[in-house]
């Protein structure tokens, strides 16, 4: 019985550790990949709008549409902008098809992150309850 409990505790510790690592990595990816100020700064430094023949406003709009789509806040990637002096659809069908897969990957990663958060919180609660029980037991012995 004691060996079984010890083994379960070890498995729980490994699961909790993996969940914590996944939570930290996926949260970091989420926060950094969707930092709109980062994209705006990079676009300015690299002169991206001028390089692709698009206004800065259209580039910002396109970026926001793309990021919102990946996060599941939009259900399509339909966006038109003036590129090289002509109004046109920004993303072609191949790019849109690819982004369907990217969106699914991102949303699945966020599901894993949320599950990892639940596991980490549950582990902390279990540890807190055990600690409280131990302290209560020690206090009872004193009186």
OpenMM code with the backbone's topology and positions (N, CA, C; nanometers):
from openmm import Vec3, app, unit

residues = "UNK UNK UNK UNK UNK UNK UNK UNK UNK UNK UNK UNK UNK UNK UNK UNK UNK UNK UNK UNK UNK UNK UNK UNK UNK UNK UNK UNK UNK UNK UNK UNK UNK UNK UNK UNK UNK UNK UNK UNK UNK UNK UNK UNK UNK UNK UNK UNK UNK UNK UNK UNK UNK UNK UNK UNK UNK UNK UNK UNK UNK UNK UNK UNK UNK UNK UNK UNK UNK UNK UNK UNK UNK UNK UNK UNK UNK UNK UNK UNK UNK UNK UNK UNK UNK UNK UNK UNK UNK UNK UNK UNK UNK UNK UNK UNK UNK UNK UNK UNK UNK UNK UNK UNK UNK UNK UNK UNK UNK UNK UNK UNK UNK UNK UNK UNK UNK UNK UNK UNK UNK UNK UNK UNK UNK UNK UNK UNK UNK UNK UNK UNK UNK UNK UNK UNK UNK UNK UNK UNK UNK UNK UNK".split()
positions = [
    Vec3(0.0834, -0.1204, 0.0000),
    Vec3(0.0000, 0.0000, 0.0000),
    Vec3(0.0868, 0.1254, 0.0000),
    Vec3(0.1891, 0.1265, 0.0868),
    Vec3(0.2758, 0.2433, 0.0958),
    Vec3(0.3541, 0.2624, -0.0335),
    Vec3(0.3972, 0.1508, -0.0947),
    Vec3(0.4709, 0.1579, -0.2200),
    Vec3(0.3815, 0.2129, -0.3319),
    Vec3(0.2544, 0.1731, -0.3327),
    Vec3(0.1593, 0.2219, -0.4332),
    Vec3(0.1376, 0.3721, -0.4166),
    Vec3(0.1187, 0.4177, -0.2927),
    Vec3(0.1010, 0.5615, -0.2673),
    Vec3(0.2236, 0.6402, -0.3106),
    Vec3(0.3411, 0.5861, -0.2800),
    Vec3(0.4654, 0.6523, -0.3173),
    Vec3(0.4758, 0.6642, -0.4699),
    Vec3(0.4382, 0.5597, -0.5392),
    Vec3(0.4429, 0.5595, -0.6858),
    Vec3(0.3427, 0.6608, -0.7427),
    Vec3(0.2230, 0.6662, -0.6849),
    Vec3(0.1222, 0.7628, -0.7294),
    Vec3(0.1693, 0.9060, -0.7066),
    Vec3(0.2348, 0.9280, -0.5942),
    Vec3(0.2871, 1.0622, -0.5646),
    Vec3(0.3937, 1.0993, -0.6670),
    Vec3(0.4823, 1.0054, -0.7017),
    Vec3(0.5850, 1.0327, -0.8024),
    Vec3(0.5230, 1.0645, -0.9378),
    Vec3(0.4231, 0.9889, -0.9765),
    Vec3(0.3557, 1.0131, -1.1041),
    Vec3(0.2885, 1.1508, -1.1013),
    Vec3(0.2239, 1.1827, -0.9903),
    Vec3(0.1603, 1.3136, -0.9760),
    Vec3(0.2609, 1.4268, -0.9855),
    Vec3(0.3774, 1.4071, -0.9259),
    Vec3(0.4809, 1.5095, -0.9312),
    Vec3(0.5313, 1.5306, -1.0746),
    Vec3(0.5484, 1.4204, -1.1468),
    Vec3(0.5930, 1.4306, -1.2863),
    Vec3(0.4866, 1.5006, -1.3709),
    Vec3(0.3610, 1.4613, -1.3550),
    Vec3(0.2513, 1.5236, -1.4310),
    Vec3(0.2440, 1.6722, -1.3984),
    Vec3(0.2532, 1.7068, -1.2708),
    Vec3(0.2474, 1.8468, -1.2304),
    Vec3(0.3642, 1.9253, -1.2897),
    Vec3(0.4833, 1.8680, -1.2865),
    Vec3(0.6017, 1.9364, -1.3409),
    Vec3(0.5894, 1.9598, -1.4909),
    Vec3(0.5448, 1.8576, -1.5631),
    Vec3(0.5259, 1.8716, -1.7078),
    Vec3(0.4179, 1.9760, -1.7365),
    Vec3(0.3115, 1.9742, -1.6580),
    Vec3(0.2043, 2.0726, -1.6769),
    Vec3(0.2553, 2.2142, -1.6518),
    Vec3(0.3370, 2.2317, -1.5498),
    Vec3(0.3923, 2.3646, -1.5203),
    Vec3(0.4806, 2.4127, -1.6351),
    Vec3(0.5650, 2.3253, -1.6867),
    Vec3(0.6523, 2.3626, -1.7985),
    Vec3(0.5682, 2.3991, -1.9211),
    Vec3(0.4687, 2.3167, -1.9527),
    Vec3(0.3812, 2.3444, -2.0674),
    Vec3(0.3089, 2.4771, -2.0474),
    Vec3(0.2590, 2.5010, -1.9273),
    Vec3(0.1884, 2.6259, -1.8970),
    Vec3(0.2790, 2.7464, -1.9199),
    Vec3(0.4001, 2.7402, -1.8707),
    Vec3(0.4922, 2.8530, -1.8846),
    Vec3(0.5320, 2.8770, -2.0301),
    Vec3(0.5641, 2.7703, -2.1012),
    Vec3(0.6061, 2.7853, -2.2409),
    Vec3(0.4913, 2.8363, -2.3274),
    Vec3(0.3747, 2.7739, -2.3148),
    Vec3(0.2620, 2.8129, -2.3999),
    Vec3(0.2110, 2.9530, -2.3676),
    Vec3(0.2154, 2.9916, -2.2411),
    Vec3(0.1761, 3.1274, -2.2044),
    Vec3(0.2755, 3.2284, -2.2612),
    Vec3(0.4024, 3.1954, -2.2541),
    Vec3(0.5048, 3.2830, -2.3108),
    Vec3(0.4865, 3.2991, -2.4613),
    Vec3(0.4632, 3.1888, -2.5306),
    Vec3(0.4397, 3.1946, -2.6746),
    Vec3(0.3175, 3.2808, -2.7039),
    Vec3(0.2105, 3.2594, -2.6301),
    Vec3(0.0872, 3.3349, -2.6508),
    Vec3(0.1106, 3.4849, -2.6320),
    Vec3(0.1743, 3.5214, -2.5232),
    Vec3(0.1957, 3.6632, -2.4939),
    Vec3(0.2885, 3.7293, -2.5956),
    Vec3(0.3924, 3.6589, -2.6358),
    Vec3(0.4900, 3.7184, -2.7267),
    Vec3(0.4455, 3.7182, -2.8727),
    Vec3(0.3773, 3.6159, -2.9153),
    Vec3(0.3353, 3.6082, -3.0560),
    Vec3(0.2227, 3.7046, -3.0899),
    Vec3(0.1491, 3.7475, -2.9925),
    Vec3(0.0348, 3.8338, -3.0200),
    Vec3(0.0542, 3.9753, -2.9670),
    Vec3(0.1796, 4.0144, -2.9530),
    Vec3(0.2128, 4.1503, -2.9094),
    Vec3(0.2100, 4.2430, -3.0309),
    Vec3(0.1002, 4.3107, -3.0478),
    Vec3(0.0847, 4.3989, -3.1633),
    Vec3(0.1896, 4.5110, -3.1666),
    Vec3(0.2256, 4.5693, -3.0517),
    Vec3(0.3317, 4.6712, -3.0549),
    Vec3(0.4645, 4.6168, -3.1106),
    Vec3(0.4936, 4.4904, -3.0852),
    Vec3(0.6162, 4.4308, -3.1388),
    Vec3(0.6132, 4.4328, -3.2915),
    Vec3(0.5013, 4.3904, -3.3496),
    Vec3(0.4893, 4.3893, -3.4953),
    Vec3(0.5000, 4.5303, -3.5519),
    Vec3(0.4324, 4.6249, -3.4897),
    Vec3(0.4360, 4.7635, -3.5372),
    Vec3(0.5792, 4.8170, -3.5366),
    Vec3(0.6517, 4.7889, -3.4288),
    Vec3(0.7907, 4.8347, -3.4188),
    Vec3(0.8772, 4.7703, -3.5268),
    Vec3(0.8619, 4.6406, -3.5454),
    Vec3(0.9399, 4.5701, -3.6472),
    Vec3(0.9071, 4.6203, -3.7877),
    Vec3(0.7805, 4.6445, -3.8137),
    Vec3(0.7408, 4.6958, -3.9446),
    Vec3(0.8066, 4.8303, -3.9726),
    Vec3(0.8101, 4.9167, -3.8705),
    Vec3(0.8731, 5.0475, -3.8882),
    Vec3(1.0240, 5.0331, -3.9100),
    Vec3(1.0891, 4.9520, -3.8250),
    Vec3(1.2342, 4.9347, -3.8360),
    Vec3(1.2747, 4.8733, -3.9699),
    Vec3(1.1955, 4.7800, -4.0195),
    Vec3(1.2291, 4.7096, -4.1439),
    Vec3(1.1679, 4.7750, -4.2676),
    Vec3(1.0912, 4.8830, -4.2454),
    Vec3(1.0275, 4.9539, -4.3553),
    Vec3(0.9397, 4.8593, -4.4382),
    Vec3(0.8668, 4.7737, -4.3705),
    Vec3(0.7889, 4.6683, -4.4341),
    Vec3(0.6787, 4.7216, -4.5236),
    Vec3(0.6056, 4.8201, -4.4772),
    Vec3(0.4926, 4.8723, -4.5558),
    Vec3(0.5405, 4.9219, -4.6920),
    Vec3(0.6461, 4.9980, -4.6921),
    Vec3(0.6984, 5.0513, -4.8177),
    Vec3(0.7534, 4.9390, -4.9057),
    Vec3(0.8185, 4.8419, -4.8442),
    Vec3(0.8772, 4.7305, -4.9194),
    Vec3(0.7713, 4.6511, -4.9951),
    Vec3(0.6551, 4.6306, -4.9330),
    Vec3(0.5503, 4.5518, -5.0003),
    Vec3(0.4492, 4.6389, -5.0733),
    Vec3(0.4692, 4.7711, -5.0705),
    Vec3(0.3825, 4.8622, -5.1446),
    Vec3(0.2464, 4.8814, -5.0821),
    Vec3(0.2455, 4.8902, -4.9502),
    Vec3(0.1204, 4.9009, -4.8756),
    Vec3(0.1341, 5.0144, -4.7747),
    Vec3(0.0240, 5.0788, -4.7428),
    Vec3(0.0306, 5.1836, -4.6397),
    Vec3(0.0487, 5.1190, -4.5020),
    Vec3(0.1027, 5.1970, -4.4094),
    Vec3(0.1213, 5.1468, -4.2729),
    Vec3(-0.0131, 5.1103, -4.2101),
    Vec3(-0.1165, 5.1899, -4.2401),
    Vec3(-0.2503, 5.1631, -4.1847),
    Vec3(-0.3044, 5.0297, -4.2362),
    Vec3(-0.2878, 5.0044, -4.3671),
    Vec3(-0.3342, 4.8773, -4.4234),
    Vec3(-0.2548, 4.7595, -4.3678),
    Vec3(-0.1243, 4.7799, -4.3488),
    Vec3(-0.0413, 4.6729, -4.2924),
    Vec3(-0.0834, 4.6418, -4.1490),
    Vec3(-0.1091, 4.7456, -4.0712),
    Vec3(-0.1558, 4.7256, -3.9334),
    Vec3(-0.2913, 4.6547, -3.9307),
    Vec3(-0.3811, 4.6960, -4.0189),
    Vec3(-0.5121, 4.6324, -4.0279),
    Vec3(-0.4978, 4.4850, -4.0647),
    Vec3(-0.4159, 4.4571, -4.1644),
    Vec3(-0.3942, 4.3196, -4.2090),
    Vec3(-0.3354, 4.2346, -4.0970),
    Vec3(-0.2410, 4.2907, -4.0249),
    Vec3(-0.1795, 4.2182, -3.9126),
    Vec3(-0.2832, 4.1888, -3.8054),
    Vec3(-0.3657, 4.2874, -3.7733),
    Vec3(-0.4699, 4.2666, -3.6723),
    Vec3(-0.5693, 4.1597, -3.7163),
    Vec3(-0.6074, 4.1618, -3.8429),
    Vec3(-0.6992, 4.0596, -3.8949),
    Vec3(-0.6352, 3.9213, -3.8817),
    Vec3(-0.5095, 3.9112, -3.9217),
    Vec3(-0.4388, 3.7822, -3.9159),
    Vec3(-0.4282, 3.7313, -3.7720),
    Vec3(-0.3860, 3.8171, -3.6813),
    Vec3(-0.3707, 3.7749, -3.5415),
    Vec3(-0.5057, 3.7400, -3.4789),
    Vec3(-0.6076, 3.8193, -3.5085),
    Vec3(-0.7416, 3.7885, -3.4570),
    Vec3(-0.7910, 3.6545, -3.5111),
    Vec3(-0.7649, 3.6277, -3.6384),
    Vec3(-0.8066, 3.5005, -3.6983),
    Vec3(-0.7382, 3.3830, -3.6281),
    Vec3(-0.6080, 3.3934, -3.6092),
    Vec3(-0.5336, 3.2842, -3.5446),
    Vec3(-0.5902, 3.2576, -3.4054),
    Vec3(-0.6265, 3.3624, -3.3329),
    Vec3(-0.6791, 3.3475, -3.1976),
    Vec3(-0.8255, 3.3061, -3.1945),
    Vec3(-0.8874, 3.2904, -3.3110),
    Vec3(-1.0267, 3.2477, -3.3165),
    Vec3(-1.1263, 3.3597, -3.2944),
    Vec3(-1.0816, 3.4833, -3.3025),
    Vec3(-1.1708, 3.5988, -3.2837),
    Vec3(-1.2422, 3.6374, -3.4135),
    Vec3(-1.1954, 3.5833, -3.5251),
    Vec3(-1.2565, 3.6059, -3.6564),
    Vec3(-1.2743, 3.4693, -3.7220),
    Vec3(-1.3737, 3.4590, -3.8086),
    Vec3(-1.3947, 3.3306, -3.8742),
    Vec3(-1.3492, 3.3311, -4.0200),
    Vec3(-1.2838, 3.4375, -4.0627),
    Vec3(-1.2329, 3.4424, -4.2009),
    Vec3(-1.1132, 3.5359, -4.2092),
    Vec3(-1.0420, 3.5243, -4.3199),
    Vec3(-0.9252, 3.6089, -4.3438),
    Vec3(-0.9482, 3.7022, -4.4626),
    Vec3(-1.0721, 3.7390, -4.4815),
    Vec3(-1.1046, 3.8286, -4.5927),
    Vec3(-1.0650, 3.9698, -4.5539),
    Vec3(-0.9647, 4.0222, -4.6219),
    Vec3(-0.9231, 4.1603, -4.5989),
    Vec3(-0.8657, 4.2148, -4.7295),
    Vec3(-0.9098, 4.3336, -4.7634),
    Vec3(-0.8603, 4.3982, -4.8842),
    Vec3(-0.7786, 4.5202, -4.8453),
    Vec3(-0.6764, 4.5459, -4.9272),
    Vec3(-0.5906, 4.6620, -4.9026),
    Vec3(-0.5339, 4.7086, -5.0360),
    Vec3(-0.4835, 4.8292, -5.0341),
    Vec3(-0.4169, 4.8820, -5.1526),
    Vec3(-0.2727, 4.8319, -5.1487),
    Vec3(-0.2402, 4.7485, -5.2470),
    Vec3(-0.1045, 4.6944, -5.2577),
    Vec3(-0.0526, 4.7310, -5.3962),
    Vec3(0.0559, 4.8059, -5.4000),
    Vec3(0.1115, 4.8483, -5.5281),
    Vec3(0.0157, 4.9350, -5.6079),
    Vec3(-0.0679, 5.0109, -5.5387),
    Vec3(-0.1604, 5.1017, -5.6053),
    Vec3(-0.2934, 5.0403, -5.6434),
    Vec3(-0.3122, 4.9111, -5.6208),
    Vec3(-0.4374, 4.8440, -5.6558),
    Vec3(-0.5041, 4.7863, -5.5310),
    Vec3(-0.6361, 4.7986, -5.5254),
    Vec3(-0.7108, 4.7350, -5.4170),
    Vec3(-0.7200, 4.5865, -5.4496),
    Vec3(-0.6760, 4.5047, -5.3564),
    Vec3(-0.6792, 4.3599, -5.3792),
    Vec3(-0.6930, 4.2845, -5.2480),
    Vec3(-0.7310, 4.1594, -5.2620),
    Vec3(-0.7372, 4.0690, -5.1479),
    Vec3(-0.5931, 4.0472, -5.1007),
    Vec3(-0.5694, 4.0601, -4.9709),
    Vec3(-0.4329, 4.0502, -4.9188),
    Vec3(-0.3837, 3.9049, -4.9187),
    Vec3(-0.4684, 3.8131, -4.8763),
    Vec3(-0.4270, 3.6729, -4.8654),
    Vec3(-0.4855, 3.5912, -4.9800),
    Vec3(-0.4002, 3.5123, -5.0460),
    Vec3(-0.4506, 3.4241, -5.1512),
    Vec3(-0.5059, 3.2957, -5.0888),
    Vec3(-0.5652, 3.2106, -5.1692),
    Vec3(-0.6319, 3.0910, -5.1175),
    Vec3(-0.5335, 2.9957, -5.0501),
    Vec3(-0.4146, 2.9831, -5.1056),
    Vec3(-0.3135, 2.8946, -5.0445),
    Vec3(-0.2785, 2.9429, -4.9038),
    Vec3(-0.2614, 3.0735, -4.8876),
    Vec3(-0.2300, 3.1301, -4.7561),
    Vec3(-0.3457, 3.1096, -4.6586),
    Vec3(-0.4675, 3.1284, -4.7072),
    Vec3(-0.5851, 3.1078, -4.6220),
    Vec3(-0.5956, 2.9620, -4.5780),
    Vec3(-0.5718, 2.8693, -4.6710),
    Vec3(-0.5762, 2.7267, -4.6360),
    Vec3(-0.4703, 2.6925, -4.5322),
    Vec3(-0.3524, 2.7498, -4.5477),
    Vec3(-0.2448, 2.7270, -4.4512),
    Vec3(-0.2828, 2.7812, -4.3134),
    Vec3(-0.3449, 2.8980, -4.3103),
    Vec3(-0.3799, 2.9603, -4.1831),
    Vec3(-0.4883, 2.8838, -4.1092),
    Vec3(-0.5685, 2.8048, -4.1801),
    Vec3(-0.6659, 2.7172, -4.1131),
    Vec3(-0.5899, 2.6207, -4.0223),
    Vec3(-0.4808, 2.5636, -4.0742),
    Vec3(-0.3996, 2.4713, -3.9946),
    Vec3(-0.3295, 2.5432, -3.8799),
    Vec3(-0.2790, 2.6625, -3.9066),
    Vec3(-0.2111, 2.7408, -3.8018),
    Vec3(-0.3087, 2.7736, -3.6894),
    Vec3(-0.4302, 2.8141, -3.7261),
    Vec3(-0.5313, 2.8452, -3.6254),
    Vec3(-0.5636, 2.7222, -3.5408),
    Vec3(-0.5810, 2.6081, -3.6059),
    Vec3(-0.6123, 2.4846, -3.5319),
    Vec3(-0.4980, 2.4496, -3.4365),
    Vec3(-0.3756, 2.4639, -3.4822),
    Vec3(-0.2593, 2.4361, -3.3976),
    Vec3(-0.2572, 2.5291, -3.2767),
    Vec3(-0.2797, 2.6583, -3.2997),
    Vec3(-0.2793, 2.7556, -3.1906),
    Vec3(-0.3918, 2.7264, -3.0908),
    Vec3(-0.5124, 2.7040, -3.1411),
    Vec3(-0.6261, 2.6806, -3.0509),
    Vec3(-0.6075, 2.5516, -2.9713),
    Vec3(-0.5508, 2.4490, -3.0322),
    Vec3(-0.5209, 2.3253, -2.9589),
    Vec3(-0.4137, 2.3493, -2.8532),
    Vec3(-0.3135, 2.4297, -2.8875),
    Vec3(-0.2093, 2.4628, -2.7893),
    Vec3(-0.2686, 2.5375, -2.6702),
    Vec3(-0.3644, 2.6264, -2.6955),
    Vec3(-0.4265, 2.7003, -2.5858),
    Vec3(-0.5148, 2.6083, -2.5005),
    Vec3(-0.5738, 2.5064, -2.5615),
    Vec3(-0.6493, 2.4076, -2.4846),
    Vec3(-0.5550, 2.3310, -2.3920),
    Vec3(-0.4387, 2.2927, -2.4449),
    Vec3(-0.3384, 2.2241, -2.3621),
    Vec3(-0.2919, 2.3164, -2.2501),
    Vec3(-0.2695, 2.4438, -2.2823),
    Vec3(-0.2271, 2.5392, -2.1798),
    Vec3(-0.3314, 2.5510, -2.0687),
    Vec3(-0.4573, 2.5597, -2.1067),
    Vec3(-0.5634, 2.5730, -2.0071),
    Vec3(-0.5747, 2.4482, -1.9214),
    Vec3(-0.5594, 2.3317, -1.9819),
    Vec3(-0.5597, 2.2066, -1.9059),
    Vec3(-0.4407, 2.2028, -1.8104),
    Vec3(-0.3258, 2.2469, -1.8586),
    Vec3(-0.2069, 2.2519, -1.7734),
    Vec3(-0.2291, 2.3460, -1.6550),
    Vec3(-0.2970, 2.4569, -1.6787),
    Vec3(-0.3278, 2.5506, -1.5702),
    Vec3(-0.4146, 2.4838, -1.4640),
    Vec3(-0.5140, 2.4085, -1.5074),
    Vec3(-0.6016, 2.3372, -1.4132),
    Vec3(-0.5193, 2.2373, -1.3308),
    Vec3(-0.4295, 2.1647, -1.3966),
    Vec3(-0.3462, 2.0662, -1.3265),
    Vec3(-0.2549, 2.1351, -1.2252),
    Vec3(-0.1946, 2.2453, -1.2653),
    Vec3(-0.1041, 2.3178, -1.1749),
    Vec3(-0.1815, 2.3710, -1.0540),
    Vec3(-0.2959, 2.4303, -1.0776),
    Vec3(-0.3768, 2.4823, -0.9668),
    Vec3(-0.4212, 2.3688, -0.8754),
    Vec3(-0.4655, 2.2574, -0.9328),
    Vec3(-0.5080, 2.1424, -0.8520),
    Vec3(-0.3921, 2.0920, -0.7661),
    Vec3(-0.2729, 2.0876, -0.8250),
    Vec3(-0.1558, 2.0429, -0.7489),
    Vec3(-0.1241, 2.1349, -0.6330),
    Vec3(-0.1347, 2.2641, -0.6566),
    Vec3(-0.1084, 2.3610, -0.5494),
    Vec3(-0.2133, 2.3482, -0.4390),
    Vec3(-0.3391, 2.3275, -0.4778),
    Vec3(-0.4462, 2.3109, -0.3793),
    Vec3(-0.4219, 2.1853, -0.2951),
    Vec3(-0.3852, 2.0761, -0.3613),
    Vec3(-0.3572, 1.9508, -0.2884),
    Vec3(-0.2427, 1.9722, -0.1899),
    Vec3(-0.1365, 2.0372, -0.2331),
    Vec3(-0.0239, 2.0645, -0.1428),
    Vec3(-0.0657, 2.1539, -0.0265),
    Vec3(-0.1459, 2.2549, -0.0531),
    Vec3(-0.1907, 2.3456, 0.0523),
    Vec3(-0.2767, 2.2718, 0.1546),
    Vec3(-0.3666, 2.1863, 0.1067),
    Vec3(-0.4532, 2.1093, 0.1974),
    Vec3(-0.3680, 2.0161, 0.2837),
    Vec3(-0.2712, 1.9492, 0.2228),
    Vec3(-0.1825, 1.8597, 0.3003),
    Vec3(-0.1058, 1.9384, 0.4065),
    Vec3(-0.0564, 2.0543, 0.3678),
    Vec3(0.0202, 2.1369, 0.4616),
    Vec3(-0.0685, 2.1833, 0.5778),
    Vec3(-0.1897, 2.2239, 0.5479),
    Vec3(-0.2828, 2.2675, 0.6520),
    Vec3(-0.3148, 2.1519, 0.7463),
    Vec3(-0.3374, 2.0331, 0.6905),
    Vec3(-0.3661, 1.9158, 0.7747),
    Vec3(-0.2481, 1.8834, 0.8649),
    Vec3(-0.1261, 1.8921, 0.8108),
    Vec3(-0.0070, 1.8649, 0.8912),
    Vec3(0.0066, 1.9654, 1.0047),
    Vec3(-0.0158, 2.0916, 0.9736),
    Vec3(-0.0061, 2.1951, 1.0760),
    Vec3(-0.1132, 2.1778, 1.1824),
    Vec3(-0.2338, 2.1460, 1.1400),
    Vec3(-0.3433, 2.1236, 1.2341),
    Vec3(-0.3126, 2.0047, 1.3240),
    Vec3(-0.2546, 1.9004, 1.2669),
    Vec3(-0.2190, 1.7817, 1.3464),
    Vec3(-0.1131, 1.8176, 1.4520),
    Vec3(-0.0172, 1.8969, 1.4146),
    Vec3(0.0884, 1.9380, 1.5094),
    Vec3(0.0296, 2.0255, 1.6219),
    Vec3(-0.0623, 2.1141, 1.5834),
    Vec3(-0.1243, 2.1995, 1.6831),
    Vec3(-0.2060, 2.1184, 1.7835),
    Vec3(-0.2756, 2.0154, 1.7354),
    Vec3(-0.3556, 1.9309, 1.8247),
    Vec3(-0.2671, 1.8602, 1.9265),
    Vec3(-0.1481, 1.8227, 1.8853),
    Vec3(-0.0557, 1.7532, 1.9776),
    Vec3(-0.0068, 1.8464, 2.0880),
    Vec3(-0.0015, 1.9754, 2.0584),
    Vec3(0.0466, 2.0716, 2.1583),
    Vec3(-0.0544, 2.0960, 2.2684),
    Vec3(-0.1819, 2.0694, 2.2416),
    Vec3(-0.2847, 2.1004, 2.3430),
    Vec3(-0.3408, 1.9783, 2.4052),
] * unit.nanometer
topology = app.Topology()
chain = topology.addChain("A")
for resn in residues:
    res = topology.addResidue(resn, chain)
    for name in ("N", "CA", "C"):
        topology.addAtom(name, app.Element.getBySymbol(name[0]), res)
